[in-house]
Amino acid sequence: MASGALAARVADSQVILIPVSVVSLAAAHYIAHRKGAGGRRQRVLLWIATPVSIALWVLPHVIR
């Protein structure tokens, strides 16, 4: 029951949270792939986090 209430509150904030996460991922990719910056582990974790984030953005629309 509590998770449903939390999901309803977060759903209202999607309009703000999705663009913020897109900008954050873009900045992280830029920083991680600059010449001489970021290690291999950081880039691998970032590339794992990116499709997970995209899946979480799309999932509510697929479930409806």
C-alpha positions in Angstrom: 0.0 0.0 0.0 2.7 2.5 0.9 4.7 1.7 -2.3 1.5 2.5 -4.4 1.2 5.9 -2.7 4.9 6.6 -3.3 4.5 5.6 -7.0 1.6 8.0 -7.3 3.6 10.9 -5.9 6.6 10.2 -8.1 4.4 9.8 -11.2 3.4 13.5 -10.8 7.0 14.5 -10.8 7.9 12.5 -14.0 7.7 15.7 -16.0 10.7 17.1 -14.1 12.6 13.9 -13.2 13.0 12.5 -16.7 14.6 15.6 -18.2 16.9 15.9 -15.1 18.0 12.3 -15.5 18.6 12.7 -19.3 20.8 15.7 -18.6 22.6 13.9 -15.8 23.3 10.9 -18.0 24.5 13.1 -20.9 26.8 14.9 -18.5 28.1 11.7 -17.1 28.8 10.3 -20.6 30.6 13.5 -21.6 32.8 13.4 -18.5 33.5 9.7 -18.7 34.5 9.8 -22.3 36.7 12.9 -22.3 40.2 12.2 -23.2 42.1 11.0 -20.1 39.0 11.0 -17.9 37.2 8.1 -16.3 38.3 4.6 -16.1 37.0 1.6 -17.9 34.9 0.5 -14.9 33.2 3.9 -14.7 32.3 3.7 -18.4 31.0 0.1 -18.2 28.8 1.0 -15.2 27.6 4.1 -17.0 26.7 2.0 -20.1 24.8 -0.4 -17.8 22.9 2.4 -16.1 21.8 4.0 -19.4 19.6 1.2 -20.7 18.3 0.6 -17.2 17.2 4.2 -17.0 15.6 4.1 -20.5 13.7 1.0 -19.5 12.4 2.7 -16.4 11.3 5.7 -18.4 9.4 3.5 -20.9 8.0 0.8 -18.6 5.1 2.9 -17.2 3.9 3.6 -20.7 4.2 -0.1 -21.8 2.3 -1.3 -18.7 -0.7 0.9 -19.3 
